[in-house]
């Protein structure tokens, strides 16, 4: 199951079938967009995203897609 988080022109998609809740996206994101909820990544503050793609690159399970990356 894929969950989309959108705000403005930014869309972050997390594939919950792939996400194992390692928290690498939480650690890698310099503006703290992500948090873990029930063992899955959730992008809560899309409006603060700086489109650096650190989350995409950090996820060891390739569970994150970003419209800017």
N, C-alpha and C positions, 0 to 999 in steps of 0.2 A: 504494500500500500504506500502510495506517495502522498505526502502532505505538502501543499504549497503555501508559502508565506509571501504576501505581496504588499508593496507600498510604492506608489508612484511608478517609476519605470523599472524597479527592482523586483525580481522574483527569485526566491530561494526555495528549492525543492529538496525535501529530505525523504529518501526512500526508507521507510520504516522496516521493510523486509531486510535491508542491508545494515541499517544502523544497529550497532551493538552497545551503544551508550558508553563508548570509551572516553568521551569528553575531550578528545583532541581538538574539536572545533571550538569548544568553550575556552580552552587554554590558548589556542592560536589567534583567535579574533582580538585585534587590538582595541576594538570599541565595544566589546562585551555584548554582542548581538545575541549570542546563544546561551542557553541554559539546558540542563537535563531535567526532563519531567517524566516520571515513571520509566526511567531508563532509556529515554529517547531524546534526541536533539530537537530543540524547539527554538526557532528564530523569533524572538519577542520584539526587538526594537529595530525593525527594518529601516526606518527613517534615519537611523544613525549610521547605517552601513556606508563604508568608504570605498566599497567595491575593490578591495585588495586581493580577493580570492584566497586568502590564507585558510579559510575554512575548507574550501574544496581541496587544496593541496595537503592539508593536515589530516583529513579523514582517511584512516587506513582501510576502510571498507568501501570507498568510493560511493558513499551514500548521499553526498551533497552535490547538487547542481545549482549553479548561480548564473543568472541571465547575463552577467558581465564577464564571465570567465570562458 
